[in-house]
Amino acid sequence: MQTPSIKRLVVNIAIVVVVAGIFFAAYTFFVKEKTVSVDGGVLDSNENQALIIGTEISSTLKELKDLQLSISASKNIFGMSVFKSLHDFSVAIPEEDVKRENPFLPPQWKVELERRMNPSSK
């Protein structure tokens, strides 16, 4: 009769150890201040912040250069004669009542457009 209670005690202790380990890992990963080692030395928090800010500035400058390159590429594409010779074939869709008798029938504007495109069909 004592074996099940000892087994339960061991399982409970193991669960407490695992939960404590998870909390410790979460604390070290999210809360504890990270230090960066450079050339074998450890930086304090002010130097660490300066290094992080410097890294962020350099990545922002790289993103701005990439943006500038993409803007100049876009200007080149939109300035080409091939792009300027494109035609707009869009059709204006007129306002229509929201409610229709049969919503599965094509709308009236579509019927009119098809009739104009194919006058020989009807």
C-alpha positions in Angstrom: 0.0 0.0 0.0 3.0 2.3 0.5 4.3 1.9 -3.1 1.5 3.9 -4.8 2.0 6.8 -2.3 5.8 6.8 -2.8 5.3 6.7 -6.6 2.8 9.6 -6.4 5.4 11.6 -4.3 8.2 11.0 -6.8 5.9 12.1 -9.7 4.9 15.3 -7.8 8.6 16.1 -7.0 9.5 15.6 -10.7 6.6 17.8 -11.8 7.8 20.6 -9.4 11.4 20.3 -10.6 10.3 20.5 -14.3 8.0 23.5 -13.7 10.8 25.3 -11.7 13.2 24.6 -14.6 10.8 26.1 -17.1 10.4 29.3 -15.0 14.2 29.6 -14.6 14.7 29.2 -18.4 12.0 31.8 -19.1 13.6 34.2 -16.6 17.1 33.8 -18.1 15.7 34.2 -21.7 13.3 37.1 -21.3 14.2 39.0 -18.1 17.9 38.7 -17.3 20.0 41.5 -18.9 22.1 40.1 -21.7 25.8 41.0 -21.9 27.8 40.9 -25.1 31.4 39.8 -25.1 33.7 41.5 -27.5 37.3 40.4 -27.9 37.2 38.3 -24.7 35.9 41.2 -22.5 32.4 41.6 -21.2 30.5 44.9 -21.8 28.5 46.6 -19.1 25.0 47.7 -19.7 25.8 51.2 -21.1 28.3 49.8 -23.6 25.8 47.0 -24.5 23.1 49.6 -25.2 25.5 51.6 -27.3 26.4 48.5 -29.3 22.7 47.7 -29.8 21.9 51.2 -30.9 24.8 51.2 -33.3 23.6 47.9 -34.8 20.1 49.3 -35.2 21.4 52.4 -36.9 23.5 50.5 -39.4 20.6 48.2 -40.2 18.3 51.2 -40.7 20.8 52.8 -43.0 21.1 49.6 -45.0 17.2 49.5 -45.3 17.2 53.2 -46.5 19.8 52.4 -49.2 17.8 49.4 -50.3 14.7 51.6 -50.5 16.6 54.2 -52.5 17.7 51.5 -55.0 14.1 50.2 -55.3 12.8 53.7 -55.9 15.3 54.4 -58.7 14.4 51.0 -60.2 10.7 51.9 -60.1 11.4 55.2 -61.8 13.3 53.4 -64.6 10.4 51.0 -65.1 7.7 53.6 -65.1 9.7 55.8 -67.4 10.1 53.2 -70.1 8.2 53.7 -73.4 6.8 50.2 -73.2 5.1 51.0 -69.8 3.8 54.4 -71.1 2.3 52.7 -74.2 0.0 50.5 -72.1 -3.7 51.1 -72.4 -6.4 51.0 -69.7 -9.3 48.7 -70.7 -11.2 49.0 -67.4 -14.9 49.2 -67.5 -16.9 51.6 -65.2 -19.3 49.6 -63.1 -22.5 51.6 -62.5 -24.2 51.8 -59.1 -26.8 49.1 -58.7 -29.3 48.2 -56.0 -28.0 45.9 -53.4 -31.1 43.7 -53.5 -32.0 41.9 -56.7 -34.9 39.5 -57.5 -32.5 36.7 -58.4 -29.0 37.1 -57.1 -27.7 34.2 -59.4 -28.6 36.0 -62.6 -25.9 38.3 -64.0 -26.3 42.0 -63.2 -27.9 44.3 -65.7 -24.6 46.1 -66.6 -22.9 42.8 -67.4 -25.8 41.8 -69.7 -25.6 45.2 -71.5 -21.8 44.9 -71.8 -22.0 41.4 -73.3 -24.7 42.5 -75.7 -22.5 45.4 -76.9 -19.5 43.1 -77.3 -21.4 40.4 -79.2 -24.2 42.2 -81.2 -24.8 39.1 -83.4 -25.8 36.8 -80.6 -29.3 38.4 -80.0 
